[in-house]
Amino acid sequence: MRQRRLLRVTSLSFSAKKFHFPNDVVTIVPKRSDQDSLPPPGYLNISETNLRAGLRFPPPAELIEILWRSGVNLSQFSFREMSVTVGLTALFRDRGATLTPEHLSRMGRFTSDTHGRVTFRSKWLDLHTRDPSKNWANIFFFVKNDWGLLEKWGNMKDLPAPLYVQEEDIMRILKVPDIEHLLFEVRQMSRYIEEEFLFKVGLSFHAGRSDARALKLTSKVPEPPAPTSKVAPKRPKRGEDPHVLKKKRLEGTVTNTDKALPDSSPTKLHILEEVLNHQCIGRHKAGDFADQHQIDMAEARTTITQLLKDQKASKEKIASLKERDKRSQTLIAEKEATLSGSEPSKVIEDFKKSIAFKTIIQDHVQEARDHIYDIEVKALE
């Protein structure tokens, strides 16, 4: 028992040194009775498989968000799932972007089996990953959960697949011109989880080589190798000297090369950076135009809503003016009834003919007409 625990302590020390644990990471050697799926409270189960797949401490924020949105434990990821997530995180960082659950859902889909183990299936990318040990998990230990991750195994939740993220958006973010270049980039995912690349993008605190600090961001998109066809050499004719035939073939090759255009071979074809930038600018302009169109539509809806409110207010104001006119007529009628002598009717008729009365009525009518005119002008605009 003591010898077995000593071996576990030695394995943990070797893993910490090999994969460069920070000094503030608290680890515990599991007992013989401990199970990998039931870590102690406040701790996470970490296997050497996760470390070989590119997991480093502290875990990247992109991985933490994906685990939270998926509702699964860190140990439920096998070598392939961990290497894909960490590799895509490193690729996005190398291209100056951030991997989100929405981006990942467009590049592939997480699923879980009956035991809760998570697998990754790509919809339109060819991802090659390989675990040298061929095991799900071998050596495991417990790490203190300082990142708020789920400690027990959980049920898999589907990542959101928004409509505003498409394949074209992924290619634009990663600065590749077409899907073939993107396939060529991600086909060998294992190169993105190497220690030097993880250190280059800030996922590891230690470099495997002394020259790792000299690495720079990837600026040029590598071209997929062009297919080359091999043509069998012609047999020399009977009686013809093979040395003479070889000399003629060399002379013909030089002549054809001189006639050919420079850099016409598919292996020498490179897409200029200006062309890529032009395509990206065009897509940016299209995106800006769509955003501006949405803003204009929102402003138009706001204007129509305001016009409807103004129209309603004008109707209410006209009704109020009518009510005031009605009350005025009632008041005049009451005055006429009160002044029933010989002169009152004459006084009222003189008041109706007076300039003051006409001015009051014309002001009310003109105010109502101006308000209606303003509403009609706004509606036409």
Secondary structure as GFF3:
##gff-version 3
##sequence-region A 1 381
A	DSSP	alpha_helix	2	18	.	.	.	ID=ss1
A	DSSP	beta_strand	27	28	.	.	.	ID=ss2
A	DSSP	beta_strand	43	47	.	.	.	ID=ss3
A	DSSP	alpha_helix	48	52	.	.	.	ID=ss4
A	DSSP	alpha_helix	61	70	.	.	.	ID=ss5
A	DSSP	three_ten_helix	74	76	.	.	.	ID=ss6
A	DSSP	alpha_helix	79	94	.	.	.	ID=ss7
A	DSSP	alpha_helix	101	107	.	.	.	ID=ss8
A	DSSP	beta_strand	109	112	.	.	.	ID=ss9
A	DSSP	beta_strand	118	121	.	.	.	ID=ss10
A	DSSP	beta_strand	140	144	.	.	.	ID=ss11
A	DSSP	alpha_helix	167	173	.	.	.	ID=ss12
A	DSSP	alpha_helix	179	186	.	.	.	ID=ss13
A	DSSP	three_ten_helix	189	193	.	.	.	ID=ss14
A	DSSP	alpha_helix	195	200	.	.	.	ID=ss15
A	DSSP	three_ten_helix	210	214	.	.	.	ID=ss16
A	DSSP	alpha_helix	242	259	.	.	.	ID=ss17
A	DSSP	three_ten_helix	266	268	.	.	.	ID=ss18
A	DSSP	alpha_helix	273	338	.	.	.	ID=ss19
A	DSSP	alpha_helix	344	353	.	.	.	ID=ss20
A	DSSP	alpha_helix	355	380	.	.	.	ID=ss21
###
